[in-house]
Amino acid sequence: MRHTDRLISSLLLIAALISQVAITGCAARASYRVYDPYYNDYHRWDDHEAGFYVQWEGETHREHRDFDKREKDEQNEYWTWRHGRSDKVHDKH
């Protein structure tokens, strides 16, 4: 019986560690740079920019879709909308 208790404890510990790594991995998305060909500049795509993107989807009554899966004309619409916002986040490099 003691052997079974240790096995169960070990499995629970392993499950807890694996779930923590999975949760942390999802929460800590790395930012990356996205080139805006319409305005010839770069944007840092992070949680901040993703928030603006979701806002744009809501304001323009679009269903959620990853930005890179959108048609080029929709991407252009987003960048035009985004450049009109007062809280611009650009990388000028």
C-alpha positions in Angstrom: 0.0 0.0 0.0 2.9 2.4 0.8 4.3 1.8 -2.7 1.0 2.8 -4.3 0.8 5.9 -2.2 4.2 7.0 -3.3 3.4 6.3 -6.9 0.2 8.3 -6.7 2.0 11.2 -5.0 4.7 11.1 -7.7 2.2 11.1 -10.5 0.3 14.0 -9.0 3.5 16.0 -8.6 4.5 15.3 -12.2 1.0 16.3 -13.4 1.2 19.6 -11.4 4.6 20.5 -12.8 3.6 19.7 -16.4 0.3 21.7 -16.1 2.3 24.7 -14.6 4.7 24.6 -17.6 1.8 24.4 -20.0 -0.1 27.3 -18.4 3.1 29.5 -18.2 4.0 28.8 -21.8 0.6 29.9 -23.0 0.5 33.0 -20.8 4.0 34.2 -21.7 3.8 34.8 -25.4 6.8 36.4 -26.9 6.5 39.6 -28.8 7.7 39.7 -32.4 8.0 42.4 -35.0 5.5 42.6 -37.9 6.2 44.5 -41.0 3.5 46.9 -42.2 4.0 47.1 -46.0 1.3 49.8 -46.4 3.0 52.3 -44.0 6.5 50.9 -44.5 7.2 50.4 -40.8 7.4 47.7 -38.1 5.1 47.0 -35.2 5.9 45.0 -32.1 3.1 42.4 -32.0 2.6 41.6 -28.3 -0.3 41.5 -25.9 -0.7 45.2 -26.2 -1.0 45.1 -30.0 -3.2 42.0 -29.9 -5.6 44.0 -27.7 -5.9 46.7 -30.4 -6.4 44.0 -33.0 -9.3 42.4 -31.0 -10.7 45.9 -30.5 -10.6 46.5 -34.3 -12.3 43.1 -34.9 -15.1 44.2 -32.5 -15.5 47.7 -33.9 -15.6 46.4 -37.5 -17.9 43.4 -36.6 -15.4 40.7 -37.7 -15.1 37.3 -36.2 -11.8 36.6 -34.6 -9.1 35.2 -36.9 -5.3 35.3 -36.6 -4.0 38.4 -38.2 -1.7 36.5 -40.6 -4.6 34.4 -41.8 -6.5 37.5 -42.9 -6.7 38.7 -46.5 -4.2 41.4 -47.5 -6.9 44.0 -47.9 -8.2 43.3 -44.4 -4.6 43.6 -43.0 -4.4 46.9 -44.8 -7.7 48.0 -43.2 -6.3 47.1 -39.8 -3.0 49.0 -40.3 -5.0 52.0 -41.5 -7.2 51.9 -38.4 -4.2 51.3 -36.2 -2.3 54.3 -37.5 -5.3 56.4 -36.7 -5.1 55.5 -33.0 -3.4 57.9 -30.6 -1.6 55.0 -28.8 0.7 54.0 -31.6 3.3 51.3 -30.8 5.9 51.3 -33.5 9.5 50.1 -34.0 11.2 52.7 -36.1 14.2 50.4 -36.7 
